[in-house]
Structures are given as structure tokens and as C-alpha cells.
């Protein structure tokens, strides 16, 4: 409520969305080629990390099996 104490009018929904519209005009949107390349990078990174975690998990499981002499069906 600091706006009311300072004598300023509280902004309404219309002013808010007008400000949002003005700010959205300032946004520099990526091109289609940039979106495709960024998407490919994200998918490749996820695949690399998934493979890495799978290898670590498999290695840890093998180590625990041999350490504890456990056999799984």
C-alpha cells in the first residue's frame, strides 16, 4: 500500500496489461533455426547425462553385488 501513501494511484489491470504489451514488443525472439539448434543441444545433453547416470548406476550395482555376494534373478 506504499503507492497509496505516496499519493500515487494504484495501477489497474488495463495499465498492467498495457505495460506487459509494451515490454513484449522489446523481446527479441529466436529464429526457427535457433530454436531447432537449441532443442537439439538440449536433447543431446539429456541423452549424454542419461547415459552417464546409467553407467554410474550399473557400475555401482555391479560393485555392490560383488561386495555383498548378491545374485539377482
PDB file of N, H, CA, C and O in Angstrom:
ATOM      1  N   UNK A   1       0.810  -1.203   0.000  1.00  0.00           N
ATOM      2  CA  UNK A   1       0.000   0.000   0.000  1.00  0.00           C
ATOM      3  C   UNK A   1       0.848   1.261   0.000  1.00  0.00           C
ATOM      4  O   UNK A   1       0.345   2.354   0.257  1.00  0.00           O
ATOM      5  N   UNK A   2       2.138   1.109  -0.289  1.00  0.00           N
ATOM      6  H   UNK A   2       2.548   0.221  -0.498  1.00  0.00           H
ATOM      7  CA  UNK A   2       3.020   2.277  -0.310  1.00  0.00           C
ATOM      8  C   UNK A   2       2.609   3.248  -1.405  1.00  0.00           C
ATOM      9  O   UNK A   2       2.824   4.454  -1.285  1.00  0.00           O
ATOM     10  N   UNK A   3       2.024   2.728  -2.462  1.00  0.00           N
ATOM     11  H   UNK A   3       1.849   1.749  -2.560  1.00  0.00           H
ATOM     12  CA  UNK A   3       1.600   3.610  -3.555  1.00  0.00           C
ATOM     13  C   UNK A   3       0.518   4.581  -3.093  1.00  0.00           C
ATOM     14  O   UNK A   3       0.523   5.742  -3.503  1.00  0.00           O
ATOM     15  N   UNK A   4      -0.390   4.139  -2.265  1.00  0.00           N
ATOM     16  H   UNK A   4      -0.394   3.196  -1.932  1.00  0.00           H
ATOM     17  CA  UNK A   4      -1.475   4.995  -1.794  1.00  0.00           C
ATOM     18  C   UNK A   4      -0.929   6.042  -0.838  1.00  0.00           C
ATOM     19  O   UNK A   4      -1.363   7.193  -0.883  1.00  0.00           O
ATOM     20  N   UNK A   5       0.014   5.673   0.028  1.00  0.00           N
ATOM     21  H   UNK A   5       0.367   4.738   0.064  1.00  0.00           H
ATOM     22  CA  UNK A   5       0.604   6.625   0.966  1.00  0.00           C
ATOM     23  C   UNK A   5       1.384   7.712   0.243  1.00  0.00           C
ATOM     24  O   UNK A   5       1.402   8.860   0.687  1.00  0.00           O
ATOM     25  N   UNK A   6       2.026   7.364  -0.861  1.00  0.00           N
ATOM     26  H   UNK A   6       2.012   6.431  -1.221  1.00  0.00           H
ATOM     27  CA  UNK A   6       2.820   8.324  -1.613  1.00  0.00           C
ATOM     28  C   UNK A   6       1.942   9.231  -2.489  1.00  0.00           C
ATOM     29  O   UNK A   6       2.444  10.143  -3.147  1.00  0.00           O
ATOM     30  N   UNK A   7       0.654   8.975  -2.490  1.00  0.00           N
ATOM     31  H   UNK A   7       0.246   8.234  -1.956  1.00  0.00           H
ATOM     32  CA  UNK A   7      -0.257   9.783  -3.282  1.00  0.00           C
ATOM     33  C   UNK A   7      -0.374   9.301  -4.722  1.00  0.00           C
ATOM     34  O   UNK A   7      -1.000   9.970  -5.545  1.00  0.00           O
ATOM     35  N   UNK A   8       0.220   8.145  -5.043  1.00  0.00           N
ATOM     36  H   UNK A   8       0.728   7.601  -4.375  1.00  0.00           H
ATOM     37  CA  UNK A   8       0.135   7.613  -6.390  1.00  0.00           C
ATOM     38  C   UNK A   8      -1.084   6.717  -6.513  1.00  0.00           C
ATOM     39  O   UNK A   8      -1.457   6.022  -5.568  1.00  0.00           O
ATOM     40  N   UNK A   9      -1.695   6.741  -7.677  1.00  0.00           N
ATOM     41  H   UNK A   9      -1.392   7.306  -8.444  1.00  0.00           H
ATOM     42  CA  UNK A   9      -2.849   5.880  -7.938  1.00  0.00           C
ATOM     43  C   UNK A   9      -2.368   4.448  -8.175  1.00  0.00           C
ATOM     44  O   UNK A   9      -1.377   4.227  -8.872  1.00  0.00           O
ATOM     45  N   UNK A  10      -3.061   3.497  -7.604  1.00  0.00           N
ATOM     46  H   UNK A  10      -3.866   3.676  -7.039  1.00  0.00           H
ATOM     47  CA  UNK A  10      -2.713   2.106  -7.789  1.00  0.00           C
ATOM     48  C   UNK A  10      -3.088   1.699  -9.213  1.00  0.00           C
ATOM     49  O   UNK A  10      -4.199   1.967  -9.670  1.00  0.00           O
ATOM     50  N   UNK A  11      -2.153   1.051  -9.910  1.00  0.00           N
ATOM     51  H   UNK A  11      -1.250   0.833  -9.538  1.00  0.00           H
ATOM     52  CA  UNK A  11      -2.383   0.659 -11.296  1.00  0.00           C
ATOM     53  C   UNK A  11      -3.411  -0.459 -11.372  1.00  0.00           C
ATOM     54  O   UNK A  11      -3.422  -1.362 -10.535  1.00  0.00           O
ATOM     55  N   UNK A  12      -4.272  -0.394 -12.376  1.00  0.00           N
ATOM     56  H   UNK A  12      -4.263   0.340 -13.056  1.00  0.00           H
ATOM     57  CA  UNK A  12      -5.295  -1.410 -12.573  1.00  0.00           C
ATOM     58  C   UNK A  12      -4.856  -2.446 -13.590  1.00  0.00           C
ATOM     59  O   UNK A  12      -3.726  -2.429 -14.076  1.00  0.00           O
ATOM     60  N   UNK A  13      -5.781  -3.351 -13.901  1.00  0.00           N
ATOM     61  H   UNK A  13      -6.700  -3.364 -13.507  1.00  0.00           H
ATOM     62  CA  UNK A  13      -5.487  -4.422 -14.848  1.00  0.00           C
ATOM     63  C   UNK A  13      -5.159  -3.869 -16.227  1.00  0.00           C
ATOM     64  O   UNK A  13      -4.244  -4.369 -16.881  1.00  0.00           O
ATOM     65  N   UNK A  14      -5.868  -2.868 -16.677  1.00  0.00           N
ATOM     66  H   UNK A  14      -6.611  -2.462 -16.145  1.00  0.00           H
ATOM     67  CA  UNK A  14      -5.644  -2.310 -18.013  1.00  0.00           C
ATOM     68  C   UNK A  14      -4.228  -1.745 -18.134  1.00  0.00           C
ATOM     69  O   UNK A  14      -3.545  -1.980 -19.131  1.00  0.00           O
ATOM     70  N   UNK A  15      -3.799  -1.014 -17.134  1.00  0.00           N
ATOM     71  H   UNK A  15      -4.354  -0.823 -16.324  1.00  0.00           H
ATOM     72  CA  UNK A  15      -2.449  -0.446 -17.168  1.00  0.00           C
ATOM     73  C   UNK A  15      -1.395  -1.548 -17.094  1.00  0.00           C
ATOM     74  O   UNK A  15      -0.352  -1.470 -17.742  1.00  0.00           O
ATOM     75  N   UNK A  16      -1.682  -2.566 -16.301  1.00  0.00           N
ATOM     76  H   UNK A  16      -2.529  -2.629 -15.774  1.00  0.00           H
ATOM     77  CA  UNK A  16      -0.742  -3.676 -16.169  1.00  0.00           C
ATOM     78  C   UNK A  16      -0.534  -4.366 -17.515  1.00  0.00           C
ATOM     79  O   UNK A  16       0.602  -4.562 -17.948  1.00  0.00           O
ATOM     80  N   UNK A  17      -1.632  -4.735 -18.176  1.00  0.00           N
ATOM     81  H   UNK A  17      -2.555  -4.576 -17.825  1.00  0.00           H
ATOM     82  CA  UNK A  17      -1.522  -5.440 -19.443  1.00  0.00           C
ATOM     83  C   UNK A  17      -0.981  -4.538 -20.547  1.00  0.00           C
ATOM     84  O   UNK A  17      -0.349  -5.022 -21.486  1.00  0.00           O
ATOM     85  N   UNK A  18      -1.219  -3.245 -20.443  1.00  0.00           N
ATOM     86  H   UNK A  18      -1.732  -2.852 -19.680  1.00  0.00           H
ATOM     87  CA  UNK A  18      -0.622  -2.317 -21.393  1.00  0.00           C
ATOM     88  C   UNK A  18       0.901  -2.334 -21.220  1.00  0.00           C
ATOM     89  O   UNK A  18       1.633  -2.341 -22.210  1.00  0.00           O
ATOM     90  N   UNK A  19       1.375  -2.341 -19.990  1.00  0.00           N
ATOM     91  H   UNK A  19       0.780  -2.336 -19.186  1.00  0.00           H
ATOM     92  CA  UNK A  19       2.807  -2.432 -19.724  1.00  0.00           C
ATOM     93  C   UNK A  19       3.392  -3.744 -20.208  1.00  0.00           C
ATOM     94  O   UNK A  19       4.501  -3.774 -20.742  1.00  0.00           O
ATOM     95  N   UNK A  20       2.654  -4.832 -20.024  1.00  0.00           N
ATOM     96  H   UNK A  20       1.753  -4.809 -19.589  1.00  0.00           H
ATOM     97  CA  UNK A  20       3.108  -6.142 -20.497  1.00  0.00           C
ATOM     98  C   UNK A  20       3.238  -6.118 -22.015  1.00  0.00           C
ATOM     99  O   UNK A  20       4.222  -6.616 -22.561  1.00  0.00           O
ATOM    100  N   UNK A  21       2.263  -5.550 -22.690  1.00  0.00           N
ATOM    101  H   UNK A  21       1.463  -5.145 -22.247  1.00  0.00           H
ATOM    102  CA  UNK A  21       2.292  -5.473 -24.162  1.00  0.00           C
ATOM    103  C   UNK A  21       3.502  -4.670 -24.634  1.00  0.00           C
ATOM    104  O   UNK A  21       4.170  -5.059 -25.592  1.00  0.00           O
ATOM    105  N   UNK A  22       3.782  -3.568 -23.976  1.00  0.00           N
ATOM    106  H   UNK A  22       3.239  -3.252 -23.198  1.00  0.00           H
ATOM    107  CA  UNK A  22       4.930  -2.728 -24.341  1.00  0.00           C
ATOM    108  C   UNK A  22       6.235  -3.494 -24.147  1.00  0.00           C
ATOM    109  O   UNK A  22       7.121  -3.441 -25.001  1.00  0.00           O
ATOM    110  N   UNK A  23       6.357  -4.203 -23.030  1.00  0.00           N
ATOM    111  H   UNK A  23       5.637  -4.246 -22.336  1.00  0.00           H
ATOM    112  CA  UNK A  23       7.581  -4.962 -22.768  1.00  0.00           C
ATOM    113  C   UNK A  23       7.736  -6.133 -23.735  1.00  0.00           C
ATOM    114  O   UNK A  23       8.855  -6.456 -24.133  1.00  0.00           O
ATOM    115  N   UNK A  24       6.633  -6.771 -24.118  1.00  0.00           N
ATOM    116  H   UNK A  24       5.724  -6.508 -23.795  1.00  0.00           H
ATOM    117  CA  UNK A  24       6.706  -7.898 -25.050  1.00  0.00           C
ATOM    118  C   UNK A  24       7.185  -7.448 -26.421  1.00  0.00           C
ATOM    119  O   UNK A  24       7.780  -8.238 -27.154  1.00  0.00           O
ATOM    120  N   UNK A  25       6.934  -6.186 -26.784  1.00  0.00           N
ATOM    121  H   UNK A  25       6.451  -5.544 -26.189  1.00  0.00           H
ATOM    122  CA  UNK A  25       7.425  -5.658 -28.062  1.00  0.00           C
ATOM    123  C   UNK A  25       8.942  -5.522 -28.049  1.00  0.00           C
ATOM    124  O   UNK A  25       9.561  -5.491 -29.113  1.00  0.00           O
ATOM    125  N   UNK A  26       9.553  -5.439 -26.873  1.00  0.00           N
ATOM    126  H   UNK A  26       9.050  -5.463 -26.009  1.00  0.00           H
ATOM    127  CA  UNK A  26      11.001  -5.294 -26.747  1.00  0.00           C
ATOM    128  C   UNK A  26      11.731  -6.636 -26.813  1.00  0.00           C
ATOM    129  O   UNK A  26      12.953  -6.677 -26.961  1.00  0.00           O
ATOM    130  N   UNK A  27      10.987  -7.720 -26.703  1.00  0.00           N
ATOM    131  H   UNK A  27       9.995  -7.687 -26.582  1.00  0.00           H
ATOM    132  CA  UNK A  27      11.597  -9.048 -26.679  1.00  0.00           C
ATOM    133  C   UNK A  27      12.146  -9.388 -28.062  1.00  0.00           C
ATOM    134  O   UNK A  27      11.473  -9.194 -29.074  1.00  0.00           O
ATOM    135  N   UNK A  28      13.373  -9.897 -28.093  1.00  0.00           N
ATOM    136  H   UNK A  28      13.920 -10.055 -27.271  1.00  0.00           H
ATOM    137  CA  UNK A  28      13.969 -10.372 -29.335  1.00  0.00           C
ATOM    138  C   UNK A  28      13.763 -11.884 -29.376  1.00  0.00           C
ATOM    139  O   UNK A  28      14.405 -12.625 -28.632  1.00  0.00           O
ATOM    140  N   UNK A  29      12.865 -12.335 -30.248  1.00  0.00           N
ATOM    141  H   UNK A  29      12.343 -11.732 -30.852  1.00  0.00           H
ATOM    142  CA  UNK A  29      12.522 -13.745 -30.317  1.00  0.00           C
ATOM    143  C   UNK A  29      13.545 -14.492 -31.162  1.00  0.00           C
ATOM    144  O   UNK A  29      14.049 -13.940 -32.141  1.00  0.00           O
ATOM    145  N   UNK A  30      13.866 -15.741 -30.806  1.00  0.00           N
ATOM    146  H   UNK A  30      13.457 -16.190 -30.011  1.00  0.00           H
ATOM    147  CA  UNK A  30      14.826 -16.515 -31.595  1.00  0.00           C
ATOM    148  C   UNK A  30      14.224 -16.927 -32.937  1.00  0.00           C
ATOM    149  O   UNK A  30      13.007 -17.050 -33.081  1.00  0.00           O
ATOM    150  N   UNK A  31      15.097 -17.134 -33.903  1.00  0.00           N
ATOM    151  H   UNK A  31      16.085 -17.034 -33.786  1.00  0.00           H
ATOM    152  CA  UNK A  31      14.631 -17.599 -35.204  1.00  0.00           C
ATOM    153  C   UNK A  31      14.303 -19.090 -35.119  1.00  0.00           C
ATOM    154  O   UNK A  31      14.628 -19.755 -34.136  1.00  0.00           O
ATOM    155  N   UNK A  32      13.656 -19.598 -36.161  1.00  0.00           N
ATOM    156  H   UNK A  32      13.392 -19.058 -36.960  1.00  0.00           H
ATOM    157  CA  UNK A  32      13.302 -21.019 -36.183  1.00  0.00           C
ATOM    158  C   UNK A  32      14.558 -21.876 -36.143  1.00  0.00           C
ATOM    159  O   UNK A  32      14.586 -22.904 -35.466  1.00  0.00           O
ATOM    160  N   UNK A  33      15.599 -21.464 -36.861  1.00  0.00           N
ATOM    161  H   UNK A  33      15.577 -20.629 -37.410  1.00  0.00           H
ATOM    162  CA  UNK A  33      16.858 -22.223 -36.876  1.00  0.00           C
ATOM    163  C   UNK A  33      17.499 -22.244 -35.490  1.00  0.00           C
ATOM    164  O   UNK A  33      18.040 -23.269 -35.077  1.00  0.00           O
ATOM    165  N   UNK A  34      17.443 -21.133 -34.776  1.00  0.00           N
ATOM    166  H   UNK A  34      17.002 -20.301 -35.112  1.00  0.00           H
ATOM    167  CA  UNK A  34      17.999 -21.091 -33.418  1.00  0.00           C
ATOM    168  C   UNK A  34      17.236 -22.015 -32.484  1.00  0.00           C
ATOM    169  O   UNK A  34      17.839 -22.720 -31.675  1.00  0.00           O
ATOM    170  N   UNK A  35      15.909 -22.015 -32.592  1.00  0.00           N
ATOM    171  H   UNK A  35      15.419 -21.442 -33.249  1.00  0.00           H
ATOM    172  CA  UNK A  35      15.090 -22.888 -31.744  1.00  0.00           C
ATOM    173  C   UNK A  35      15.413 -24.355 -32.018  1.00  0.00           C
ATOM    174  O   UNK A  35      15.525 -25.158 -31.091  1.00  0.00           O
ATOM    175  N   UNK A  36      15.562 -24.699 -33.305  1.00  0.00           N
ATOM    176  H   UNK A  36      15.471 -24.047 -34.058  1.00  0.00           H
ATOM    177  CA  UNK A  36      15.873 -26.083 -33.667  1.00  0.00           C
ATOM    178  C   UNK A  36      17.238 -26.476 -33.109  1.00  0.00           C
ATOM    179  O   UNK A  36      17.391 -27.564 -32.553  1.00  0.00           O
ATOM    180  N   UNK A  37      18.232 -25.596 -33.253  1.00  0.00           N
ATOM    181  H   UNK A  37      18.108 -24.712 -33.705  1.00  0.00           H
ATOM    182  CA  UNK A  37      19.567 -25.946 -32.761  1.00  0.00           C
ATOM    183  C   UNK A  37      19.605 -26.011 -31.237  1.00  0.00           C
ATOM    184  O   UNK A  37      20.257 -26.894 -30.679  1.00  0.00           O
ATOM    185  N   UNK A  38      18.925 -25.100 -30.559  1.00  0.00           N
ATOM    186  H   UNK A  38      18.395 -24.383 -31.012  1.00  0.00           H
ATOM    187  CA  UNK A  38      18.877 -25.145 -29.096  1.00  0.00           C
ATOM    188  C   UNK A  38      18.178 -26.415 -28.621  1.00  0.00           C
ATOM    189  O   UNK A  38      18.600 -27.030 -27.641  1.00  0.00           O
ATOM    190  N   UNK A  39      17.115 -26.807 -29.312  1.00  0.00           N
ATOM    191  H   UNK A  39      16.773 -26.308 -30.109  1.00  0.00           H
ATOM    192  CA  UNK A  39      16.389 -28.024 -28.946  1.00  0.00           C
ATOM    193  C   UNK A  39      17.283 -29.246 -29.119  1.00  0.00           C
ATOM    194  O   UNK A  39      17.285 -30.142 -28.275  1.00  0.00           O
ATOM    195  N   UNK A  40      18.041 -29.281 -30.209  1.00  0.00           N
ATOM    196  H   UNK A  40      18.039 -28.553 -30.894  1.00  0.00           H
ATOM    197  CA  UNK A  40      18.953 -30.400 -30.443  1.00  0.00           C
ATOM    198  C   UNK A  40      20.025 -30.461 -29.359  1.00  0.00           C
ATOM    199  O   UNK A  40      20.382 -31.545 -28.896  1.00  0.00           O
ATOM    200  N   UNK A  41      20.531 -29.317 -28.960  1.00  0.00           N
ATOM    201  H   UNK A  41      20.241 -28.437 -29.336  1.00  0.00           H
ATOM    202  CA  UNK A  41      21.548 -29.287 -27.899  1.00  0.00           C
ATOM    203  C   UNK A  41      20.976 -29.807 -26.590  1.00  0.00           C
ATOM    204  O   UNK A  41      21.640 -30.563 -25.881  1.00  0.00           O
ATOM    205  N   UNK A  42      19.747 -29.409 -26.259  1.00  0.00           N
ATOM    206  H   UNK A  42      19.207 -28.795 -26.834  1.00  0.00           H
ATOM    207  CA  UNK A  42      19.115 -29.861 -25.013  1.00  0.00           C
ATOM    208  C   UNK A  42      18.882 -31.370 -25.040  1.00  0.00           C
ATOM    209  O   UNK A  42      19.144 -32.060 -24.055  1.00  0.00           O
ATOM    210  N   UNK A  43      18.395 -31.873 -26.157  1.00  0.00           N
ATOM    211  H   UNK A  43      18.182 -31.312 -26.957  1.00  0.00           H
ATOM    212  CA  UNK A  43      18.137 -33.316 -26.263  1.00  0.00           C
ATOM    213  C   UNK A  43      19.450 -34.101 -26.171  1.00  0.00           C
ATOM    214  O   UNK A  43      19.517 -35.121 -25.485  1.00  0.00           O
ATOM    215  N   UNK A  44      20.489 -33.625 -26.860  1.00  0.00           N
ATOM    216  H   UNK A  44      20.434 -32.797 -27.417  1.00  0.00           H
ATOM    217  CA  UNK A  44      21.785 -34.307 -26.810  1.00  0.00           C
ATOM    218  C   UNK A  44      22.364 -34.284 -25.396  1.00  0.00           C
ATOM    219  O   UNK A  44      22.907 -35.286 -24.930  1.00  0.00           O
ATOM    220  N   UNK A  45      22.251 -33.154 -24.719  1.00  0.00           N
ATOM    221  H   UNK A  45      21.810 -32.340 -25.097  1.00  0.00           H
ATOM    222  CA  UNK A  45      22.763 -33.046 -23.346  1.00  0.00           C
ATOM    223  C   UNK A  45      22.011 -34.001 -22.421  1.00  0.00           C
ATOM    224  O   UNK A  45      22.623 -34.664 -21.583  1.00  0.00           O
ATOM    225  N   UNK A  46      20.710 -34.072 -22.568  1.00  0.00           N
ATOM    226  H   UNK A  46      20.213 -33.533 -23.249  1.00  0.00           H
ATOM    227  CA  UNK A  46      19.915 -35.001 -21.745  1.00  0.00           C
ATOM    228  C   UNK A  46      20.330 -36.447 -22.009  1.00  0.00           C
ATOM    229  O   UNK A  46      20.427 -37.248 -21.079  1.00  0.00           O
ATOM    230  N   UNK A  47      20.573 -36.779 -23.275  1.00  0.00           N
ATOM    231  H   UNK A  47      20.494 -36.129 -24.030  1.00  0.00           H
ATOM    232  CA  UNK A  47      20.981 -38.143 -23.617  1.00  0.00           C
ATOM    233  C   UNK A  47      22.346 -38.472 -23.011  1.00  0.00           C
ATOM    234  O   UNK A  47      22.544 -39.571 -22.493  1.00  0.00           O
ATOM    235  N   UNK A  48      23.279 -37.535 -23.073  1.00  0.00           N
ATOM    236  H   UNK A  48      23.118 -36.643 -23.494  1.00  0.00           H
ATOM    237  CA  UNK A  48      24.612 -37.762 -22.505  1.00  0.00           C
ATOM    238  C   UNK A  48      24.525 -37.973 -20.996  1.00  0.00           C
ATOM    239  O   UNK A  48      25.151 -38.885 -20.457  1.00  0.00           O
ATOM    240  N   UNK A  49      23.747 -37.128 -20.313  1.00  0.00           N
ATOM    241  H   UNK A  49      23.239 -36.386 -20.750  1.00  0.00           H
ATOM    242  CA  UNK A  49      23.613 -37.276 -18.860  1.00  0.00           C
ATOM    243  C   UNK A  49      22.879 -38.571 -18.503  1.00  0.00           C
ATOM    244  O   UNK A  49      23.236 -39.233 -17.528  1.00  0.00           O
ATOM    245  N   UNK A  50      21.863 -38.933 -19.277  1.00  0.00           N
ATOM    246  H   UNK A  50      21.573 -38.395 -20.069  1.00  0.00           H
ATOM    247  CA  UNK A  50      21.143 -40.188 -19.014  1.00  0.00           C
ATOM    248  C   UNK A  50      22.097 -41.377 -19.155  1.00  0.00           C
ATOM    249  O   UNK A  50      22.091 -42.289 -18.328  1.00  0.00           O
ATOM    250  N   UNK A  51      22.907 -41.356 -20.201  1.00  0.00           N
ATOM    251  H   UNK A  51      22.911 -40.615 -20.873  1.00  0.00           H
ATOM    252  CA  UNK A  51      23.879 -42.433 -20.398  1.00  0.00           C
ATOM    253  C   UNK A  51      24.893 -42.462 -19.256  1.00  0.00           C
ATOM    254  O   UNK A  51      25.244 -43.532 -18.758  1.00  0.00           O
ATOM    255  N   UNK A  52      25.357 -41.296 -18.849  1.00  0.00           N
ATOM    256  H   UNK A  52      25.072 -40.427 -19.254  1.00  0.00           H
ATOM    257  CA  UNK A  52      26.310 -41.223 -17.745  1.00  0.00           C
ATOM    258  C   UNK A  52      25.735 -41.765 -16.449  1.00  0.00           C
ATOM    259  O   UNK A  52      26.392 -42.533 -15.746  1.00  0.00           O
ATOM    260  N   UNK A  53      24.510 -41.367 -16.131  1.00  0.00           N
ATOM    261  H   UNK A  53      23.976 -40.743 -16.701  1.00  0.00           H
ATOM    262  CA  UNK A  53      23.877 -41.858 -14.898  1.00  0.00           C
ATOM    263  C   UNK A  53      23.630 -43.360 -14.976  1.00  0.00           C
ATOM    264  O   UNK A  53      23.770 -44.065 -13.976  1.00  0.00           O
ATOM    265  N   UNK A  54      23.261 -43.858 -16.169  1.00  0.00           N
ATOM    266  H   UNK A  54      23.147 -43.286 -16.981  1.00  0.00           H
ATOM    267  CA  UNK A  54      23.043 -45.297 -16.328  1.00  0.00           C
ATOM    268  C   UNK A  54      24.346 -46.059 -16.089  1.00  0.00           C
ATOM    269  O   UNK A  54      24.355 -47.091 -15.418  1.00  0.00           O
ATOM    270  N   UNK A  55      25.453 -45.542 -16.646  1.00  0.00           N
ATOM    271  H   UNK A  55      25.446 -44.703 -17.191  1.00  0.00           H
ATOM    272  CA  UNK A  55      26.748 -46.201 -16.450  1.00  0.00           C
ATOM    273  C   UNK A  55      27.153 -46.199 -14.981  1.00  0.00           C
ATOM    274  O   UNK A  55      27.633 -47.209 -14.467  1.00  0.00           O
ATOM    275  N   UNK A  56      26.962 -45.072 -14.306  1.00  0.00           N
ATOM    276  H   UNK A  56      26.572 -44.251 -14.723  1.00  0.00           H
ATOM    277  CA  UNK A  56      27.298 -44.993 -12.879  1.00  0.00           C
ATOM    278  C   UNK A  56      26.435 -45.954 -12.069  1.00  0.00           C
ATOM    279  O   UNK A  56      26.927 -46.644 -11.176  1.00  0.00           O
ATOM    280  N   UNK A  57      25.146 -45.993 -12.389  1.00  0.00           N
ATOM    281  H   UNK A  57      24.746 -45.433 -13.114  1.00  0.00           H
ATOM    282  CA  UNK A  57      24.222 -46.887 -11.671  1.00  0.00           C
ATOM    283  C   UNK A  57      24.584 -48.346 -11.901  1.00  0.00           C
ATOM    284  O   UNK A  57      24.586 -49.146 -10.966  1.00  0.00           O
ATOM    285  N   UNK A  58      24.890 -48.689 -13.144  1.00  0.00           N
ATOM    286  H   UNK A  58      24.888 -48.039 -13.904  1.00  0.00           H
ATOM    287  CA  UNK A  58      25.262 -50.073 -13.460  1.00  0.00           C
ATOM    288  C   UNK A  58      26.550 -50.456 -12.746  1.00  0.00           C
ATOM    289  O   UNK A  58      26.665 -51.558 -12.211  1.00  0.00           O
ATOM    290  N   UNK A  59      27.518 -49.545 -12.740  1.00  0.00           N
ATOM    291  H   UNK A  59      27.425 -48.649 -13.175  1.00  0.00           H
ATOM    292  CA  UNK A  59      28.785 -49.822 -12.053  1.00  0.00           C
ATOM    293  C   UNK A  59      28.597 -49.975 -10.555  1.00  0.00           C
ATOM    294  O   UNK A  59      29.180 -50.867  -9.939  1.00  0.00           O
ATOM    295  N   UNK A  60      27.779 -49.101  -9.961  1.00  0.00           N
ATOM    296  H   UNK A  60      27.305 -48.376 -10.461  1.00  0.00           H
ATOM    297  CA  UNK A  60      27.534 -49.188  -8.518  1.00  0.00           C
ATOM    298  C   UNK A  60      26.807 -50.490  -8.172  1.00  0.00           C
ATOM    299  O   UNK A  60      27.113 -51.128  -7.165  1.00  0.00           O
ATOM    300  N   UNK A  61      25.848 -50.877  -9.006  1.00  0.00           N
ATOM    301  H   UNK A  61      25.599 -50.359  -9.824  1.00  0.00           H
ATOM    302  CA  UNK A  61      25.133 -52.129  -8.761  1.00  0.00           C
ATOM    303  C   UNK A  61      26.078 -53.322  -8.851  1.00  0.00           C
ATOM    304  O   UNK A  61      26.025 -54.225  -8.016  1.00  0.00           O
ATOM    305  N   UNK A  62      26.938 -53.326  -9.860  1.00  0.00           N
ATOM    306  H   UNK A  62      26.981 -52.593 -10.538  1.00  0.00           H
ATOM    307  CA  UNK A  62      27.900 -54.429 -10.005  1.00  0.00           C
ATOM    308  C   UNK A  62      28.858 -54.473  -8.813  1.00  0.00           C
ATOM    309  O   UNK A  62      29.193 -55.550  -8.320  1.00  0.00           O
ATOM    310  N   UNK A  63      29.292 -53.314  -8.359  1.00  0.00           N
ATOM    311  H   UNK A  63      29.020 -52.438  -8.759  1.00  0.00           H
ATOM    312  CA  UNK A  63      30.205 -53.270  -7.205  1.00  0.00           C
ATOM    313  C   UNK A  63      29.519 -53.795  -5.953  1.00  0.00           C
ATOM    314  O   UNK A  63      30.113 -54.565  -5.198  1.00  0.00           O
ATOM    315  N   UNK A  64      28.276 -53.388  -5.728  1.00  0.00           N
ATOM    316  H   UNK A  64      27.794 -52.762  -6.341  1.00  0.00           H
ATOM    317  CA  UNK A  64      27.550 -53.869  -4.552  1.00  0.00           C
ATOM    318  C   UNK A  64      27.282 -55.367  -4.631  1.00  0.00           C
ATOM    319  O   UNK A  64      27.374 -56.072  -3.626  1.00  0.00           O
ATOM    320  N   UNK A  65      26.948 -55.853  -5.830  1.00  0.00           N
ATOM    321  H   UNK A  65      26.873 -55.281  -6.646  1.00  0.00           H
ATOM    322  CA  UNK A  65      26.714 -57.299  -5.991  1.00  0.00           C
ATOM    323  C   UNK A  65      27.962 -58.100  -5.627  1.00  0.00           C
ATOM    324  O   UNK A  65      27.887 -59.093  -4.904  1.00  0.00           O
ATOM    325  N   UNK A  66      29.102 -57.658  -6.136  1.00  0.00           N
ATOM    326  H   UNK A  66      29.163 -56.852  -6.724  1.00  0.00           H
ATOM    327  CA  UNK A  66      30.332 -58.411  -5.861  1.00  0.00           C
ATOM    328  C   UNK A  66      30.776 -58.237  -4.409  1.00  0.00           C
ATOM    329  O   UNK A  66      31.306 -59.172  -3.809  1.00  0.00           O
ATOM    330  N   UNK A  67      30.564 -57.059  -3.847  1.00  0.00           N
ATOM    331  H   UNK A  67      30.133 -56.300  -4.334  1.00  0.00           H
ATOM    332  CA  UNK A  67      30.968 -56.787  -2.478  1.00  0.00           C
ATOM    333  C   UNK A  67      30.125 -57.575  -1.483  1.00  0.00           C
ATOM    334  O   UNK A  67      30.646 -58.087  -0.492  1.00  0.00           O
ATOM    335  N   UNK A  68      28.820 -57.672  -1.746  1.00  0.00           N
ATOM    336  H   UNK A  68      28.397 -57.255  -2.551  1.00  0.00           H
ATOM    337  CA  UNK A  68      27.901 -58.351  -0.814  1.00  0.00           C
ATOM    338  C   UNK A  68      27.569 -59.778  -1.212  1.00  0.00           C
ATOM    339  O   UNK A  68      26.794 -60.453  -0.534  1.00  0.00           O
ATOM    340  N   UNK A  69      28.162 -60.244  -2.327  1.00  0.00           N
ATOM    341  H   UNK A  69      28.791 -59.695  -2.878  1.00  0.00           H
ATOM    342  CA  UNK A  69      27.902 -61.597  -2.834  1.00  0.00           C
ATOM    343  C   UNK A  69      26.401 -61.832  -3.042  1.00  0.00           C
ATOM    344  O   UNK A  69      25.845 -62.826  -2.576  1.00  0.00           O
ATOM    345  N   UNK A  70      25.769 -60.907  -3.742  1.00  0.00           N
ATOM    346  H   UNK A  70      26.221 -60.100  -4.120  1.00  0.00           H
ATOM    347  CA  UNK A  70      24.325 -60.989  -4.006  1.00  0.00           C
ATOM    348  C   UNK A  70      24.122 -61.399  -5.464  1.00  0.00           C
ATOM    349  O   UNK A  70      24.821 -60.928  -6.361  1.00  0.00           O
ATOM    350  N   UNK A  71      23.150 -62.286  -5.679  1.00  0.00           N
ATOM    351  H   UNK A  71      22.582 -62.669  -4.950  1.00  0.00           H
ATOM    352  CA  UNK A  71      22.748 -62.637  -7.052  1.00  0.00           C
ATOM    353  C   UNK A  71      21.282 -62.282  -7.206  1.00  0.00           C
ATOM    354  O   UNK A  71      20.458 -62.612  -6.353  1.00  0.00           O
ATOM    355  N   UNK A  72      20.967 -61.609  -8.295  1.00  0.00           N
ATOM    356  H   UNK A  72      21.636 -61.340  -8.987  1.00  0.00           H
ATOM    357  CA  UNK A  72      19.589 -61.241  -8.582  1.00  0.00           C
ATOM    358  C   UNK A  72      19.076 -62.079  -9.740  1.00  0.00           C
ATOM    359  O   UNK A  72      19.822 -62.399 -10.665  1.00  0.00           O
ATOM    360  N   UNK A  73      17.812 -62.427  -9.685  1.00  0.00           N
ATOM    361  H   UNK A  73      17.205 -62.167  -8.933  1.00  0.00           H
ATOM    362  CA  UNK A  73      17.221 -63.244 -10.756  1.00  0.00           C
ATOM    363  C   UNK A  73      17.027 -62.443 -11.997  1.00  0.00           C
ATOM    364  O   UNK A  73      16.542 -62.965 -13.000  1.00  0.00           O
TER     365      UNK A  73
END
